[in-house]
Amino acid sequence: AVESFLVRMVDGEPALLLDPSCKTLRKGFNGGYQLRKMQVAGEERYTEKPDKNRFSHPHDALQYVALGHLGNPGNDESKDRTKSRRAHGYKAE
């Protein structure tokens, strides 16, 4: 769900703005948040679950926020939420 905000623009601005004071989230995006490596022969493979560390919990919380904001992607109400963006973040509804 977070990826949809990372690759999208809203009114010419990134859909996700991360405050510089969010150091743990920033470090997580820069490599701290990692999927768990599987022990298999041959090519590297990873599980769908992250390594549980100090970055995984804030990133899991961000996923929940993103899922809650997106709602049901086919629902017209979820499209209206994207328009609620303000200069300093999102308007609480």
N, CA, C and O atoms as CSV, one atom per row, in Angstrom:
chain,resi,resn,atom,element,x,y,z
A,1,ALA,N,N,0.824,-1.191,0.000
A,1,ALA,CA,C,0.000,0.000,0.000
A,1,ALA,C,C,0.870,1.258,0.000
A,1,ALA,O,O,0.530,2.241,-0.657
A,2,VAL,N,N,1.975,1.236,0.722
A,2,VAL,CA,C,2.859,2.404,0.776
A,2,VAL,C,C,3.447,2.675,-0.604
A,2,VAL,O,O,3.624,3.830,-0.993
A,3,GLU,N,N,3.747,1.620,-1.335
A,3,GLU,CA,C,4.345,1.791,-2.661
A,3,GLU,C,C,3.470,2.652,-3.565
A,3,GLU,O,O,3.985,3.436,-4.363
A,4,SER,N,N,2.145,2.512,-3.446
A,4,SER,CA,C,1.260,3.304,-4.300
A,4,SER,C,C,1.437,4.800,-4.040
A,4,SER,O,O,1.236,5.609,-4.947
A,5,PHE,N,N,1.808,5.178,-2.818
A,5,PHE,CA,C,2.065,6.582,-2.507
A,5,PHE,C,C,3.460,7.008,-2.953
A,5,PHE,O,O,3.678,8.178,-3.268
A,6,LEU,N,N,4.395,6.078,-2.982
A,6,LEU,CA,C,5.774,6.400,-3.354
A,6,LEU,C,C,5.929,6.644,-4.852
A,6,LEU,O,O,6.833,7.366,-5.273
A,7,VAL,N,N,5.058,6.049,-5.652
A,7,VAL,CA,C,5.196,6.148,-7.107
A,7,VAL,C,C,4.167,7.084,-7.739
A,7,VAL,O,O,4.067,7.159,-8.964
A,8,ARG,N,N,3.407,7.793,-6.916
A,8,ARG,CA,C,2.320,8.617,-7.440
A,8,ARG,C,C,2.528,10.079,-7.067
A,8,ARG,O,O,3.088,10.408,-6.021
A,9,MET,N,N,2.053,10.947,-7.963
A,9,MET,CA,C,2.075,12.386,-7.714
A,9,MET,C,C,0.630,12.858,-7.552
A,9,MET,O,O,-0.277,12.327,-8.192
A,10,VAL,N,N,0.421,13.861,-6.690
A,10,VAL,CA,C,-0.891,14.473,-6.488
A,10,VAL,C,C,-0.709,15.978,-6.665
A,10,VAL,O,O,0.028,16.612,-5.910
A,11,ASP,N,N,-1.375,16.539,-7.654
A,11,ASP,CA,C,-1.251,17.975,-7.946
A,11,ASP,C,C,0.212,18.388,-8.113
A,11,ASP,O,O,0.614,19.456,-7.652
A,12,GLY,N,N,1.005,17.544,-8.770
A,12,GLY,CA,C,2.404,17.846,-9.037
A,12,GLY,C,C,3.349,17.635,-7.869
A,12,GLY,O,O,4.536,17.941,-7.975
A,13,GLU,N,N,2.848,17.122,-6.762
A,13,GLU,CA,C,3.654,16.866,-5.565
A,13,GLU,C,C,3.666,15.370,-5.281
A,13,GLU,O,O,2.730,14.667,-5.664
A,14,PRO,N,N,4.715,14.863,-4.611
A,14,PRO,CA,C,4.704,13.443,-4.228
A,14,PRO,C,C,3.499,13.138,-3.338
A,14,PRO,O,O,3.120,13.953,-2.496
A,15,ALA,N,N,2.903,11.968,-3.526
A,15,ALA,CA,C,1.737,11.577,-2.732
A,15,ALA,C,C,2.118,11.323,-1.277
A,15,ALA,O,O,1.265,11.402,-0.392
A,16,LEU,N,N,3.384,11.021,-1.021
A,16,LEU,CA,C,3.850,10.802,0.353
A,16,LEU,C,C,4.955,11.800,0.663
A,16,LEU,O,O,5.999,11.816,0.011
A,17,LEU,N,N,4.711,12.622,1.658
A,17,LEU,CA,C,5.728,13.556,2.136
A,17,LEU,C,C,6.154,13.095,3.516
A,17,LEU,O,O,5.328,12.973,4.421
A,18,LEU,N,N,7.435,12.841,3.677
A,18,LEU,CA,C,7.962,12.333,4.938
A,18,LEU,C,C,8.766,13.433,5.623
A,18,LEU,O,O,9.760,13.918,5.082
A,19,ASP,N,N,8.331,13.817,6.808
A,19,ASP,CA,C,8.995,14.880,7.556
A,19,ASP,C,C,10.445,14.482,7.855
A,19,ASP,O,O,10.711,13.328,8.192
A,20,PRO,N,N,11.378,15.425,7.736
A,20,PRO,CA,C,12.782,15.119,8.028
A,20,PRO,C,C,13.020,14.597,9.444
A,20,PRO,O,O,14.016,13.916,9.689
A,21,SER,N,N,12.126,14.906,10.373
A,21,SER,CA,C,12.316,14.428,11.747
A,21,SER,C,C,11.959,12.949,11.914
A,21,SER,O,O,12.214,12.376,12.973
A,22,CYS,N,N,11.380,12.325,10.895
A,22,CYS,CA,C,11.027,10.895,10.956
A,22,CYS,C,C,12.254,10.058,10.614
A,22,CYS,O,O,12.290,9.387,9.583
A,23,LYS,N,N,13.247,10.103,11.475
A,23,LYS,CA,C,14.539,9.469,11.192
A,23,LYS,C,C,14.446,7.950,11.059
A,23,LYS,O,O,15.119,7.368,10.208
A,24,THR,N,N,13.628,7.298,11.883
A,24,THR,CA,C,13.522,5.838,11.820
A,24,THR,C,C,12.882,5.406,10.508
A,24,THR,O,O,13.345,4.452,9.883
A,25,LEU,N,N,11.822,6.094,10.081
A,25,LEU,CA,C,11.212,5.757,8.792
A,25,LEU,C,C,12.191,6.016,7.654
A,25,LEU,O,O,12.304,5.205,6.734
A,26,ARG,N,N,12.892,7.134,7.712
A,26,ARG,CA,C,13.861,7.444,6.655
A,26,ARG,C,C,14.957,6.377,6.571
A,26,ARG,O,O,15.302,5.923,5.480
A,27,LYS,N,N,15.501,5.980,7.721
A,27,LYS,CA,C,16.539,4.945,7.722
A,27,LYS,C,C,15.970,3.610,7.264
A,27,LYS,O,O,16.663,2.828,6.613
A,28,GLY,N,N,14.723,3.348,7.600
A,28,GLY,CA,C,14.071,2.125,7.128
A,28,GLY,C,C,13.961,2.102,5.614
A,28,GLY,O,O,14.230,1.078,4.985
A,29,PHE,N,N,13.564,3.235,5.019
A,29,PHE,CA,C,13.477,3.327,3.559
A,29,PHE,C,C,14.847,3.198,2.911
A,29,PHE,O,O,14.952,2.760,1.766
A,30,ASN,N,N,15.893,3.572,3.628
A,30,ASN,CA,C,17.255,3.518,3.087
A,30,ASN,C,C,17.992,2.234,3.435
A,30,ASN,O,O,19.222,2.215,3.472
A,31,GLY,N,N,17.254,1.167,3.688
A,31,GLY,CA,C,17.881,-0.136,3.865
A,31,GLY,C,C,17.646,-0.821,5.191
A,31,GLY,O,O,17.910,-2.018,5.309
A,32,GLY,N,N,17.157,-0.108,6.199
A,32,GLY,CA,C,16.929,-0.730,7.500
A,32,GLY,C,C,15.754,-1.694,7.510
A,32,GLY,O,O,15.769,-2.698,8.222
A,33,TYR,N,N,14.735,-1.382,6.715
A,33,TYR,CA,C,13.562,-2.253,6.594
A,33,TYR,C,C,13.863,-3.258,5.490
A,33,TYR,O,O,13.942,-2.895,4.316
A,34,GLN,N,N,14.030,-4.525,5.868
A,34,GLN,CA,C,14.435,-5.551,4.900
A,34,GLN,C,C,13.567,-6.784,5.030
A,34,GLN,O,O,13.113,-7.139,6.118
A,35,LEU,N,N,13.349,-7.428,3.899
A,35,LEU,CA,C,12.664,-8.715,3.925
A,35,LEU,C,C,13.643,-9.777,4.392
A,35,LEU,O,O,14.846,-9.683,4.148
A,36,ARG,N,N,13.122,-10.769,5.054
A,36,ARG,CA,C,13.952,-11.846,5.603
A,36,ARG,C,C,14.458,-12.733,4.461
A,36,ARG,O,O,13.688,-13.156,3.599
A,37,LYS,N,N,15.758,-13.005,4.473
A,37,LYS,CA,C,16.372,-13.861,3.453
A,37,LYS,C,C,16.065,-15.323,3.770
A,37,LYS,O,O,16.149,-15.747,4.922
A,38,MET,N,N,15.709,-16.091,2.738
A,38,MET,CA,C,15.409,-17.517,2.916
A,38,MET,C,C,16.679,-18.331,2.710
A,38,MET,O,O,17.543,-17.962,1.915
A,39,GLN,N,N,16.784,-19.439,3.432
A,39,GLN,CA,C,17.919,-20.346,3.287
A,39,GLN,C,C,17.600,-21.373,2.200
A,39,GLN,O,O,17.030,-22.426,2.483
A,40,VAL,N,N,17.968,-21.063,0.963
A,40,VAL,CA,C,17.776,-21.996,-0.151
A,40,VAL,C,C,19.033,-21.989,-1.009
A,40,VAL,O,O,19.764,-21.000,-1.062
A,41,ALA,N,N,19.266,-23.104,-1.672
A,41,ALA,CA,C,20.427,-23.196,-2.559
A,41,ALA,C,C,20.127,-22.439,-3.851
A,41,ALA,O,O,18.977,-22.367,-4.285
A,42,GLY,N,N,21.163,-21.882,-4.454
A,42,GLY,CA,C,20.980,-21.184,-5.724
A,42,GLY,C,C,20.786,-19.694,-5.528
A,42,GLY,O,O,21.511,-19.056,-4.765
A,43,GLU,N,N,19.794,-19.140,-6.231
A,43,GLU,CA,C,19.569,-17.692,-6.202
A,43,GLU,C,C,19.047,-17.214,-4.846
A,43,GLU,O,O,18.453,-17.982,-4.090
A,44,GLU,N,N,19.278,-15.941,-4.555
A,44,GLU,CA,C,18.780,-15.361,-3.305
A,44,GLU,C,C,17.265,-15.238,-3.370
A,44,GLU,O,O,16.706,-14.785,-4.368
A,45,ARG,N,N,16.612,-15.649,-2.290
A,45,ARG,CA,C,15.153,-15.523,-2.206
A,45,ARG,C,C,14.805,-14.917,-0.862
A,45,ARG,O,O,15.542,-15.062,0.114
A,46,TYR,N,N,13.665,-14.233,-0.827
A,46,TYR,CA,C,13.240,-13.536,0.383
A,46,TYR,C,C,11.795,-13.882,0.709
A,46,TYR,O,O,10.986,-14.135,-0.183
A,47,THR,N,N,11.484,-13.891,2.007
A,47,THR,CA,C,10.108,-14.122,2.429
A,47,THR,C,C,9.312,-12.834,2.217
A,47,THR,O,O,9.882,-11.788,1.906
A,48,GLU,N,N,8.003,-12.918,2.386
A,48,GLU,CA,C,7.167,-11.725,2.282
A,48,GLU,C,C,7.146,-10.946,3.592
A,48,GLU,O,O,6.635,-9.828,3.642
A,49,LYS,N,N,7.699,-11.531,4.646
A,49,LYS,CA,C,7.690,-10.875,5.954
A,49,LYS,C,C,9.041,-10.219,6.213
A,49,LYS,O,O,10.083,-10.780,5.875
A,50,PRO,N,N,9.022,-9.024,6.817
A,50,PRO,CA,C,10.286,-8.327,7.085
A,50,PRO,C,C,11.004,-8.894,8.297
A,50,PRO,O,O,10.401,-9.544,9.152
A,51,ASP,N,N,12.312,-8.633,8.353
A,51,ASP,CA,C,13.054,-8.887,9.591
A,51,ASP,C,C,12.438,-7.985,10.646
A,51,ASP,O,O,12.212,-6.801,10.397
A,52,LYS,N,N,12.168,-8.532,11.814
A,52,LYS,CA,C,11.610,-7.714,12.893
A,52,LYS,C,C,12.757,-7.003,13.598
A,52,LYS,O,O,13.578,-7.628,14.269
A,53,ASN,N,N,12.796,-5.694,13.434
A,53,ASN,CA,C,13.828,-4.869,14.051
A,53,ASN,C,C,13.230,-3.496,14.350
A,53,ASN,O,O,12.015,-3.322,14.262
A,54,ARG,N,N,14.051,-2.540,14.696
A,54,ARG,CA,C,13.522,-1.233,15.084
A,54,ARG,C,C,12.899,-0.467,13.913
A,54,ARG,O,O,12.219,0.537,14.125
A,55,PHE,N,N,13.125,-0.932,12.687
A,55,PHE,CA,C,12.543,-0.284,11.517
A,55,PHE,C,C,11.229,-0.934,11.100
A,55,PHE,O,O,10.370,-0.275,10.515
A,56,SER,N,N,11.068,-2.212,11.396
A,56,SER,CA,C,9.890,-2.932,10.903
A,56,SER,C,C,8.596,-2.435,11.536
A,56,SER,O,O,7.579,-2.346,10.847
A,57,HIS,N,N,8.604,-2.112,12.810
A,57,HIS,CA,C,7.367,-1.701,13.479
A,57,HIS,C,C,6.842,-0.358,12.960
A,57,HIS,O,O,5.652,-0.259,12.664
A,58,PRO,N,N,7.678,0.677,12.839
A,58,PRO,CA,C,7.171,1.925,12.249
A,58,PRO,C,C,6.727,1.750,10.791
A,58,PRO,O,O,5.754,2.368,10.360
A,59,HIS,N,N,7.438,0.909,10.037
A,59,HIS,CA,C,7.047,0.688,8.645
A,59,HIS,C,C,5.752,-0.111,8.554
A,59,HIS,O,O,4.944,0.131,7.657
A,60,ASP,N,N,5.542,-1.049,9.459
A,60,ASP,CA,C,4.259,-1.756,9.505
A,60,ASP,C,C,3.137,-0.765,9.809
A,60,ASP,O,O,2.066,-0.835,9.206
A,61,ALA,N,N,3.378,0.152,10.739
A,61,ALA,CA,C,2.369,1.163,11.075
A,61,ALA,C,C,2.067,2.042,9.864
A,61,ALA,O,O,0.910,2.384,9.619
A,62,LEU,N,N,3.102,2.407,9.108
A,62,LEU,CA,C,2.894,3.202,7.900
A,62,LEU,C,C,2.046,2.431,6.891
A,62,LEU,O,O,1.201,3.017,6.214
A,63,GLN,N,N,2.269,1.116,6.788
A,63,GLN,CA,C,1.441,0.282,5.905
A,63,GLN,C,C,-0.025,0.351,6.322
A,63,GLN,O,O,-0.908,0.486,5.475
A,64,TYR,N,N,-0.286,0.258,7.632
A,64,TYR,CA,C,-1.667,0.313,8.120
A,64,TYR,C,C,-2.307,1.661,7.798
A,64,TYR,O,O,-3.473,1.717,7.407
A,65,VAL,N,N,-1.556,2.737,7.961
A,65,VAL,CA,C,-2.078,4.067,7.632
A,65,VAL,C,C,-2.395,4.149,6.142
A,65,VAL,O,O,-3.448,4.654,5.753
A,66,ALA,N,N,-1.482,3.652,5.311
A,66,ALA,CA,C,-1.699,3.689,3.864
A,66,ALA,C,C,-2.917,2.866,3.473
A,66,ALA,O,O,-3.725,3.303,2.653
A,67,LEU,N,N,-3.055,1.683,4.049
A,67,LEU,CA,C,-4.221,0.847,3.753
A,67,LEU,C,C,-5.505,1.532,4.199
A,67,LEU,O,O,-6.507,1.499,3.485
A,68,GLY,N,N,-5.481,2.148,5.367
A,68,GLY,CA,C,-6.657,2.849,5.858
A,68,GLY,C,C,-7.013,4.041,4.995
A,68,GLY,O,O,-8.190,4.341,4.797
A,69,HIS,N,N,-5.999,4.723,4.481
A,69,HIS,CA,C,-6.243,5.891,3.629
A,69,HIS,C,C,-6.782,5.467,2.266
A,69,HIS,O,O,-7.665,6.122,1.712
A,70,LEU,N,N,-6.253,4.381,1.733
A,70,LEU,CA,C,-6.694,3.917,0.422
A,70,LEU,C,C,-8.088,3.323,0.473
A,70,LEU,O,O,-8.851,3.437,-0.486
A,71,GLY,N,N,-8.426,2.685,1.596
A,71,GLY,CA,C,-9.729,2.031,1.685
A,71,GLY,C,C,-9.848,0.964,0.619
A,71,GLY,O,O,-8.870,0.289,0.297
A,72,ASN,N,N,-11.016,0.813,0.082
A,72,ASN,CA,C,-11.263,-0.117,-1.011
A,72,ASN,C,C,-10.944,0.618,-2.307
A,72,ASN,O,O,-11.665,1.551,-2.661
A,73,PRO,N,N,-9.886,0.232,-3.034
A,73,PRO,CA,C,-9.476,0.978,-4.226
A,73,PRO,C,C,-10.571,1.149,-5.273
A,73,PRO,O,O,-10.520,2.103,-6.049
A,74,GLY,N,N,-11.545,0.270,-5.322
A,74,GLY,CA,C,-12.630,0.393,-6.287
A,74,GLY,C,C,-13.757,1.280,-5.805
A,74,GLY,O,O,-14.717,1.512,-6.540
A,75,ASN,N,N,-13.661,1.778,-4.592
A,75,ASN,CA,C,-14.713,2.566,-3.975
A,75,ASN,C,C,-14.512,4.043,-4.309
A,75,ASN,O,O,-13.397,4.550,-4.184
A,76,ASP,N,N,-15.567,4.742,-4.732
A,76,ASP,CA,C,-15.453,6.166,-5.060
A,76,ASP,C,C,-15.005,6.995,-3.867
A,76,ASP,O,O,-14.320,8.003,-4.035
A,77,GLU,N,N,-15.389,6.576,-2.654
A,77,GLU,CA,C,-15.002,7.309,-1.443
A,77,GLU,C,C,-13.487,7.353,-1.302
A,77,GLU,O,O,-12.937,8.367,-0.872
A,78,SER,N,N,-12.794,6.254,-1.664
A,78,SER,CA,C,-11.334,6.233,-1.534
A,78,SER,C,C,-10.685,7.209,-2.508
A,78,SER,O,O,-9.614,7.738,-2.211
A,79,LYS,N,N,-11.302,7.466,-3.666
A,79,LYS,CA,C,-10.762,8.437,-4.615
A,79,LYS,C,C,-10.871,9.849,-4.056
A,79,LYS,O,O,-9.982,10.672,-4.273
A,80,ASP,N,N,-11.956,10.136,-3.337
A,80,ASP,CA,C,-12.140,11.458,-2.746
A,80,ASP,C,C,-11.099,11.744,-1.681
A,80,ASP,O,O,-10.723,12.900,-1.486
A,81,ARG,N,N,-10.624,10.722,-0.987
A,81,ARG,CA,C,-9.644,10.921,0.081
A,81,ARG,C,C,-8.343,11.484,-0.457
A,81,ARG,O,O,-7.682,12.268,0.224
A,82,THR,N,N,-7.966,11.101,-1.667
A,82,THR,CA,C,-6.723,11.592,-2.254
A,82,THR,C,C,-6.781,13.102,-2.437
A,82,THR,O,O,-5.753,13.773,-2.355
A,83,LYS,N,N,-7.964,13.640,-2.681
A,83,LYS,CA,C,-8.125,15.070,-2.897
A,83,LYS,C,C,-8.085,15.859,-1.594
A,83,LYS,O,O,-8.086,17.089,-1.622
A,84,SER,N,N,-8.049,15.176,-0.453
A,84,SER,CA,C,-8.061,15.842,0.847
A,84,SER,C,C,-6.695,16.382,1.238
A,84,SER,O,O,-6.530,16.907,2.339
A,85,ARG,N,N,-5.724,16.262,0.357
A,85,ARG,CA,C,-4.352,16.637,0.676
A,85,ARG,C,C,-4.236,18.138,0.889
A,85,ARG,O,O,-4.820,18.929,0.149
A,86,ARG,N,N,-3.491,18.513,1.887
A,86,ARG,CA,C,-3.194,19.918,2.172
A,86,ARG,C,C,-1.699,20.152,1.994
A,86,ARG,O,O,-0.943,19.217,1.731
A,87,ALA,N,N,-1.287,21.379,2.135
A,87,ALA,CA,C,0.130,21.712,1.963
A,87,ALA,C,C,1.015,21.002,2.980
A,87,ALA,O,O,2.171,20.704,2.678
A,88,HIS,N,N,0.502,20.721,4.181
A,88,HIS,CA,C,1.326,20.125,5.230
A,88,HIS,C,C,0.917,18.703,5.557
A,88,HIS,O,O,1.205,18.235,6.659
A,89,GLY,N,N,0.266,18.001,4.662
A,89,GLY,CA,C,-0.109,16.618,4.927
A,89,GLY,C,C,-1.528,16.348,4.495
A,89,GLY,O,O,-1.988,16.870,3.479
A,90,TYR,N,N,-2.219,15.537,5.260
A,90,TYR,CA,C,-3.564,15.131,4.911
A,90,TYR,C,C,-4.559,15.652,5.923
A,90,TYR,O,O,-4.279,15.708,7.120
A,91,LYS,N,N,-5.706,16.028,5.436
A,91,LYS,CA,C,-6.779,16.522,6.289
A,91,LYS,C,C,-7.450,15.347,6.977
A,91,LYS,O,O,-7.810,14.371,6.319
A,92,ALA,N,N,-7.623,15.422,8.267
A,92,ALA,CA,C,-8.317,14.370,9.012
A,92,ALA,C,C,-9.795,14.417,8.665
A,92,ALA,O,O,-10.396,15.490,8.599
A,93,GLU,N,N,-10.368,13.253,8.446
A,93,GLU,CA,C,-11.795,13.185,8.112
A,93,GLU,C,C,-12.540,12.413,9.146
A,93,GLU,O,O,-13.755,12.248,9.037
